[in-house]
Structures are given as structure tokens and as C-alpha cells.
Amino acid sequence: MTSRPFEPNPRLDRIGDEEIAAADPGPGAPPSAPGFGPEAEEPDRPEADRAADEEDPPGRR
């Protein structure tokens, strides 16, 4: 086995956005499963609000 120094791919600097796969599946794609996708994401909440929603933490029974 031979080793050679790392050489970055110079083409990566020239890849445009149109060549990179996007998260948008495009027209004709099947719908997302319920509960997935940007519509299902909850808005950011302060940490204190999230902690109040959690059940008993492990070890506190």
C-alpha cells in the first residue's frame, strides 16, 4: 500500500449551486410523509420552555 499526500479536488471550488442536489425534490415528487419536512418543524423556544415539557429526567423516580 502506498500513501500519497492529500490533494484537494480543485473542481470543488467551481461547483455551482445548480450542480449540488437540493433538498427540494422538484415537481412530480411524491408528498412527504406526515410529520416530516419544514412544515413539521417546531419554532425555536427558550431552553426553559423545553425543559418544562420534558417528562421526569432519568434517575428521578
C-alpha positions as CSV (number, residue, x, y, z in Angstrom):
1,M,0.0,0.0,0.0
2,T,1.4,3.4,-0.9
3,S,0.4,6.6,0.6
4,R,0.4,10.0,-1.0
5,P,-0.2,13.4,0.3
6,F,-3.7,14.8,0.5
7,E,-4.6,16.8,-2.6
8,P,-7.9,18.6,-2.5
9,N,-10.1,18.4,-5.6
10,P,-9.7,21.8,-7.4
11,R,-13.1,21.2,-9.1
12,L,-14.9,21.5,-5.8
13,D,-14.2,25.3,-5.8
14,R,-16.0,25.6,-9.1
15,I,-19.2,23.6,-8.4
16,G,-22.2,25.9,-8.7
17,D,-25.4,25.6,-6.7
18,E,-27.1,24.1,-9.8
19,E,-24.8,21.0,-9.6
20,I,-25.5,20.3,-5.9
21,A,-28.5,18.2,-5.0
22,A,-31.1,20.4,-3.3
23,A,-33.5,19.5,-0.5
24,D,-36.4,20.4,-2.8
25,P,-37.4,17.3,-4.7
26,G,-38.9,19.2,-7.5
27,P,-42.2,18.9,-9.5
28,G,-43.8,15.5,-9.7
29,A,-42.2,14.2,-6.5
30,P,-44.4,12.3,-4.1
31,P,-45.6,14.1,-1.0
32,S,-43.5,13.9,2.2
33,A,-44.7,11.5,4.9
34,P,-46.8,13.2,7.6
35,G,-44.7,14.7,10.3
36,F,-41.7,15.3,8.2
37,G,-40.4,18.4,6.3
38,P,-40.2,22.0,7.1
39,E,-43.9,22.3,7.9
40,A,-43.4,19.8,10.8
41,E,-40.6,21.7,12.5
42,E,-41.4,23.4,15.7
43,P,-40.2,27.0,16.1
44,D,-37.2,27.6,18.4
45,R,-38.1,28.0,22.0
46,P,-36.1,29.0,25.0
47,E,-34.4,26.2,26.9
48,A,-36.6,26.7,30.0
49,D,-39.7,26.1,27.9
50,R,-38.3,22.9,26.5
51,A,-37.3,21.6,30.0
52,A,-40.9,22.2,31.3
53,D,-42.2,20.0,28.5
54,E,-39.9,17.0,29.3
55,E,-41.1,14.1,31.4
56,D,-39.2,13.1,34.6
57,P,-35.5,13.1,33.8
58,P,-33.8,9.7,34.1
59,G,-32.8,8.8,37.6
60,R,-35.6,10.8,39.3
61,R,-38.2,8.2,40.1
